[in-house]
Amino acid sequence: MAADASHYPEDYRAIIHADFDAFYASVEQRDYPELIGKPVVVGGKSENRGVVASASYEARAFGISSAIPMSRAYRLCPQLVRKPPRFEVYRSVSNKVMDIFRSITPLVEPLSLDEAYLDVTRLETSEITPPLIAQELKKKVWAELSLTISVGVGTSKCVAKIASDMNKPDGITVVRPGTEREFLFPLPVQSIWGIGPKTTERLNSFGINTIEQLSKRDISWFESNFGSNSLSVRNMCFGEDPRPVVTHRERKSFSSETTLVDDSDDPEILREIVIRLSNDVGQSLSSRGISGKTVKLKLRSSDFITSTRQRSVLEPIQLSSEIADVAVDLLNHELYKKNSYRLVGVGVSGFGSLENSQDAMQLRFKGF
């Protein structure tokens, strides 16, 4: 939808969801111009059972997506260019873009390295509208980082996030107040947060393929099929999502997680992901000079059931290899269940500085 100067009514919020386009791969193409226009992936070596962490849009044209085995990616595109991950570089870029976001509004909620919510409700004037703010946001990111982001503008988090996915890459989609149903109803049910592949398959078997068809079910049906999430899922069908943009929280753990494009039950793929996430967490702890005593493993199955396992160690740990040893062992104890997983996360808590591991360090972040 085009951006214009119309106002948001006083009783509406204006939420922006900003999301980098193919983040890791785009950073590689930016830093190595000879890769521009080529199918690029970031991830581990195929001979080491590596997986794709990020795929450029040129690579995606061959059917390559994140979380698939690197060996499969090469079969889909023999001319593929693989770059090893540079997590410190990606984290540095992420910090810079969050600074750009906060230069526009202090109400920023990072979701991961490459996406965030911004509440710009209070910034609106007769000359400044949420769509214009979104356009300015995209311009600043490009001018300062030479990277593109896609943004969605809506009256709630769920609408803004769905909107940001509509016109990738480098897109902007605005859902104006009062048009939420018009925007949402034609979309497939899996567009709603909390509806994964297994749930989508079940809903489709009921003849429910679109959000509009789902919205027509009564609350008792939602309770039977979504349990404690019934009301929030039903409300999201209409674009109603009261969750605020949370700027910061006291950090009691540090974590990294990834959502798999294709659900996986392959033990080797899952172990590779856990090792990669452990590396991400370990590097973050090292850069802050902190260590922790508890390692957490987070798994979300195909039917959207989330479980967390954790184990405490005698001495605080910081090294990626030490974190991975515990996290992989926790994973191994779950593999017998033969579940397919859509999300994997690794976290460390029980912080202390390396100089005095008994002193808790206060951090602020989006928690695990």
N, C-alpha and C positions, 0 to 999 in steps of 0.2 A: 504494500500500500504506500502511496506517495506521502512524503512528509510535507505538512503545511503549517500554517500559523494558528490553527484553531486551538481553543483552550481545553484543558481538562477541567471538568466541573470540580467545585470546591471539595466535594465529599469523596472524590476519587484519589487514589494514589497513582503515582507515575513511576513505574519500575522499569529499569533497563537491565537486560541480561546481555553481557558482552562475552564473546567466545572467540579465541584465536582460531584461525583456519589452519588445520593440519599442523599444529604447533611445532613439534620437534622437527618435522620435515621442512617446514617453512623457514625455521631458523637456519637449518643447514643450507638451504637454497640461497638464503640471504647472505650468509657468510662465505659461501662458495658459489659465486655467480655462474660458474661453468655448469652447475647443476640445474639452473633455471630451465624449465621446459622439459626436463627429463624425469622419468619415473624414479622417485627416490623413496627409500624406506629407512627408518631408523630402528635398529634392533640388533640382536645377537647373531652370531654366525650360524649358518644352517647346519654345519657339521657338529656344532655344540647344542643342537636342538633349540636354537634361538627362536624367538618369536618377534613379530613385527610390533613395535611400540607406536609407530606413527607412519603414515603413508601419505605422500604428496597426492594432489588431485590427479596428476598424470599417472601415478601408480594405481590409483583407485579406478581409473578407466579400464584397467585390466582385471578388475574384481578383487584387488588386494585391499585388505582392511587390517586395522590393528588387531593384535592378539592371535592372528593366524600363524602357523609355523613358517619360519623363514624359507624352509625347503619348498613348501607349497607356493610361496610368493614367487620364488625363482621359476617354478614350473609354469606359473601363470604369465610371467614376464621374464624371459631369459636375459633381456638387456637391462634388468633392474640394477640400480645403483644403491648399495647398502652403506650406510654410515653408522659407526658405533655411537651409542648414546653419549652425550656430553651434558650430564645432568646439572653440573655447576653452571654451565652457560645458560641452560634453560631456566634455572632458578633465578639467575641474575636478570634475565629478560623479564621474567614474571614479576620480580620486585620492581622493576622500572615501570611496567605497565600499571601495576597497582598504585604506584606513585602518581601516574598520570590520572588514573581514575579518581584518586583522592584530591587531586588539584581541582577537580570539577565539583565533587561533593564529598563530605566526610563520611557519608552513609554508604560504605562499600563493604560487601560481604564476599570475600574470596571463597570460591568453592574448590578450587584446585589451582595448579600452576597457571592454567590457561583460561580460566573463566571466573566471572564474578557477577554479583547483582549490585546495582546502584539504585538508591532511592533518590529521585530528583524532584519529588513532589514540591518541595519548598522553593525550588529554583525558578519555577515558572513565573513569568511576568507577561505583560501585554506584548512584548517583543521576543521573549525567550520561551519556547515551547519544548516539551519533552522530545519530539522528533528532531528539532533543531539541535538540542543538546546531544542527541545520539549521533547526528551527523558530525558535530564538532569533535566528539569523542573519537570517531573513526579517523578524522583528519589528523588529530594530535598523535595518535598511535602510529600512523603512517609517517608523519613528518619526523617523529623522534626515534622510531624504532625500525622503520622500513618494513613493517609487517602489517598484514590486514587482519581485521576482526570482523565478525558478523554480529549484528546486534538486533535484539528484539525489544520493542517498547510496548508495554501493556499496563493494565491496572492491577496486576498481581504477579507474583513470582512465576506461577505455573504458566500463565499466558505469555509472559516475556520470554521464558526459556523455550517454549515451543516455537515462538515467533522467530527467535534467533537461528533456528535450524532450517527455516523455510527457504532462504535465498543464499545458501553458501556456494562458493566462497565470497567474501567481501560484500555481504548483503546487508540490507536493513529492511525490517518488516515492522510496521506500526499497526497495532490493533487498538483502535480508538474506543473510548468508553461507550458502552451500549452496543458494540459490535462483536462482543466476545463469542456469543453463540453462532453468529454468522461465520466467524473465523474457525471455531472449533468443531462444529457439528459435522462437516464433511470429512474430517481427518480420521485416520484409522485409530482404533482404540489404543494401540500401543503407544500413541503419542502422549497419553496421560502418564504422569509419574506413578510408578508402582505397578504398572502393567507390563510384565516381561513376556518373553516368548511363550512359556507354558500357559500363562494366564490368557494370553492372546489366542492361543490355540483352543483353549476351552471355551472362551467367549465366542469365537468363530463357529464352534460346533453348535452353539445356541442360536446361530444366525445373527450374532451381534458383531458387526464388522466396523461400524463407525461410532464416533463419540455420540452422535445424535441417537443412534439406536440404543446405546448404553444408557444415556440420560433418561430414557423413557421407563426404565425399570424402577419399581418402588423401593423405598428404603429397606423394607424387610428382605427383599431380594439381595440388595447390596450387603446387608448384614450377614446373610447366609454365604455369600461368595467372597467377601473381603474382610470379614471379621472386624477387628478394631480399626481398620483403615476405611471402613465403609462410608462414613460421613465425608471424610476428606476426599475420597475418590469421586463420590457423587457430586460434591460441590465443584470439584475441578472440571467436571464435564460442562459446567456452566461458567467456567472462568473464575470461580470464587475461591480465593486462597488467602486467608488472613495472615499468613506467616509474615512477620516483619523482616526487614533487612537487618541482620545482626552484625554490627561492625567489628566486635572483638569479644573474646572470652578469655578468662584466665586459663592458661594452657597447662593442662595436667598430663598431656601425652603428646607425642609427635608421631605422625603417621603418613603413609602414602598408600593410595589405593588406585585401582584401575577397573573400569568397567569393560568387559570383553564384548566386542561386537558380535562374535559368535560364541555361544555358550560352549564350554569345554569340560570334558571329564577325563582328558588325557593327563595322567600323572606327571609326565615329563614336561608338558606345557605348563601345568600349574606350578611345578617346582621352579621352572625357569622364571615365571612371573614373580613368585615369592622371593627368589634370589635378587631379581632386579629391584623390587620394591624395598628389600632390606638394604640394598646398596644406596637407594635414594634416601632412606631414613638415616643410615649410618653417616652419609656425607653431610646431611643437615645437622646431625648431632655434633659432628666433628667441627663444622664451621662455627658452631655456637659454644664449643668447649664444654659440652654437657654429656652426661651419661645417664643410663637408667637401669633399673633392676627388674622391670617386668616387660616381657615381649608379648604382644598380642597379635593374633591372626584373626582376620575378619573374612568371612565367606558369605556370599549371597547366592543361593541356588537359583535354578531356572524358574522355579515357582515363587521366587521373591521372598523366600524365607532366609532371614539373616541370622547367622550364628557367630559368636565370638569366643575364641579360646585363648587362654593366656597362661604364662608360666613365669614365675619369679626365679631369679638366679641369686647366688650368694653375694657376688661382687658386681657393682655397676658395670655395664658394658656400653661400648660406643662403636666398636669396629663393625663394619658391614658383615664380615664373615661370621662374627660371633652372633650377631642378630639373626643372620640367615640360618645358622646351625639350629637355633631354637625354633625359629618360624617354620623351617622345613620339617622338623620333627613333629611340630604341632599339626602340620598339614598331613603328614604321613598317617597320623592317627585318625584322620577324617576320610582318607581315600577309600577305606573299606566300604563306605556307604554307597559308593558307585554313583554319587550325585554329579550332575552337570552344574557348573557354576558360571554366573554372569558377572560377578564382582569379586575381587580379591584385594585384601588390604593387609598391611603389616604396620604395627605401631610399637612404640616404646614409651613406657611411663615410669614413674618413680624416679624423677629427675634429681640430679645433684651435680654440682660443678666438679670438674676434675681435680681442682685444688682441695675441695672439701666436699666429698660426696654426701655428707650428712646435711648440708645446707641446701634446701630446696630453692631452685631458681624459678622465678616467676616469669612466664612467657605468655604472650597473647597470640591466639590463633583460632582457626576453625578446627574443632576437636575431632578426635577419632571416634 
